[in-house]
Structures are given as C-alpha cells and as structure tokens.
Amino acid sequence: MKLNETRALVTGGGRGMGKAFVQSFKDAGAAVFTCDVNPVEGGTIADVSNEEDVVRLFAEAEEALGGPVNCLVNNAGIIRDGLLVKKDKETGEVRAFSTKKWQQVIDVNLTGPFLCMRQFAQRCLETETRPAVAINMSSISRSGNAGQTNYAAAKAGLVADTVLWAKELARYDIRVAAIAPGFIRTPMVESMPPHALERALKPVPMRRLGEPEEIFSAIRFIVECGYFTGRVVEVDGGLRL
Ligand SMILES: NC(=O)c1ccc[n+]([C@@H]2O[C@H](COP(=O)([O-])OP(=O)(O)OC[C@H]3O[C@@H](n4cnc5c(N)ncnc54)[C@H](O)[C@@H]3O)[C@@H](O)[C@H]2O)c1
C-alpha cells in the first residue's frame, strides 16, 4: 500500500508524535483524520478508552475520509510513573504505587488500542476494505523499565496482541505491526525533569532524542512493505534497557 492510498486514522493527534504523524500523512498525499481528549484540528474529541467514543470516532472518520479507515495508527498514550513500593529513608514510611494510576495507563494504553483495533477490523470486514494496516505504538519500556509498572505492562501487552492480531487477520489482508520508540522529542519526554532526561540519554548510543519524523519513517515502511506483519520496528538510537 502506498501512503497516498491511505485513509488514515491517527489517535492522540493533538500534540507530540500524533500531531507530527497527521502532518506527515497529509504531506504524503494521504487522507487523514485524528482524535484527542482535547479539541484537535482535523479531527474530533474522543477518548480511546471509551467504547462509545471509539464507535463514534470510526463513523466520523469514515465520513471525513470519504470511505472506511484502511490505516490505523494507535498512538494515543499516557504515562503515570512511580515505583511499586518506596520506603522513606527518614520516616521509614512505605508508600505503594497507586491502583488508580495503574488503571489509568492500562485503560488508555492497552484497552484503547484494543477498542480501536476491534472497531477497525470490524469495519474492514463489514465493508470488504482490503488491504489494510494497523500500527501500534509500543515503547522500548516494554522490556521492563523501572518506575513504569503500568506503562511497561501495557506496552508489552500491546506487542503480544500485535502478534496475535496479525495471525488472526492476515486472512483478511489486514496487517498489524508495532513500533517501539526510544526517547523521542515530544511534550511527554520534554516534561521529564532535565536531570532525569540527561540521565536517560547517557546510555543512548546516538546521544540524542529521536525526532517524530524519524518514527514516521517506520510508519512509512510498515505501510509500504506488504510482507511486514506481526513484528516490532525498534527505533531507539541503539538503546537497550
Ligand atoms: N515520546 C516518547 O519518547 C515515546 C517513546 C515510546 C513510546 N511513546 C508512545 O508514543 C505515543 C505518543 O507519545 P507522545 O510522546 O507523542 O505523547 P504526548 O503526551 O506528547 O501526546 C499524546 C497525545 O495523546 C492524547 N491522549 C491521551 N489520552 C488519550 C485518550 N484517552 N484518548 C485520545 N487521546 C488521548 C493526549 O492528549 C496527547 O495529545 C504514546 O503511545 C507513547 O506511549 C512515546
């Protein structure tokens, strides 16, 4: 599939990588629609973790794109970091990671892509849309980044589902792949305290943040390579966690 043949839906297009992806799809001549929890240009307000929102999102996207979505980018995501337990050196008090933060990240980063993927696949089958491709934004953190109990679980789970969705959907000419970025220049990363960011970049062989456009190169590859499915493209400047 060529990029200019896609009717693309990018979730979380209000800022960061999603916003850059929307622009890059446009620049490549694709039809593109997006959503965010905040008002967003070229899209609608929708929460990917809400089933009703997701059904409405796909209906609105179909209308705006002039046909069913044939390229889904499951990009929307959040972080709510913290250690599983932490003992205060002075008081001895033990603080435990919040169940609410666990659930928020699982809802947006794992249930969200599931709901969008299910609706995408359902509409592809109902409308005989083929070929089609879905791209899930995982993360280098999926291998078990300390401080990210919730995020690592969601991003690892998303890769497992990428593999099985690819197996289940190949017969319908739907491919499913994932991208695992390292540290990319977006508000999510730029909100890290400077000392934490500096520490995070030290072990990166490329010694810099990646750019959203460099992640879009992976999207282009996945869209265009008709034999690529069920696998993860790692774009992390050579970092291993
Ligand atoms: N930035 C990085 O270094 C990095 C690294 C690895 C993976 N990722 C992943 O890439 C994706 C994009 O990251 P980013 O850095 O651009 O993040 P970001 O925080 O800059 O942007 C995420 C966007 O998603 C939106 N969003 C949040 N919850 C939503 C919901 N429930 N429904 C719809 N939209 C929602 C936000 O409002 C925001 O506009 C995320 O899935 C993230 O986990 C990012």
The ligand as an ORCA input file, in Angstrom:
! r2SCAN-3c Opt
* xyz 0 1
  N       7.815     10.293     23.400
  C       8.483      9.186     23.542
  O       9.698      9.208     23.758
  C       7.801      7.856     23.409
  C       8.596      6.720     23.482
  C       7.993      5.484     23.315
  C       6.642      5.391     23.080
  N       5.887      6.517     23.032
  C       4.461      6.356     22.756
  O       4.124      7.088     21.590
  C       2.807      7.604     21.703
  C       2.806      9.109     21.543
  O       3.620      9.670     22.547
  P       3.920     11.237     22.668
  O       5.248     11.345     23.311
  O       3.664     11.915     21.381
  O       2.824     11.633     23.766
  P       2.166     13.058     24.088
  O       1.792     13.007     25.525
  O       3.050     14.177     23.645
  O       0.861     13.044     23.182
  C      -0.142     12.072     23.391
  C      -1.461     12.605     22.884
  O      -2.458     11.606     23.164
  C      -3.594     12.257     23.708
  N      -4.363     11.341     24.556
  C      -4.079     10.970     25.829
  N      -5.043     10.145     26.298
  C      -5.935      9.990     25.297
  C      -7.144      9.270     25.186
  N      -7.623      8.551     26.208
  N      -7.826      9.331     24.009
  C      -7.351     10.069     22.985
  N      -6.210     10.786     23.032
  C      -5.515     10.747     24.186
  C      -3.019     13.418     24.514
  O      -3.998     14.404     24.782
  C      -1.901     13.897     23.595
  O      -2.344     14.852     22.648
  C       2.289      7.135     23.062
  O       1.568      5.930     22.902
  C       3.562      6.882     23.840
  O       3.357      5.953     24.882
  C       6.439      7.751     23.206
*
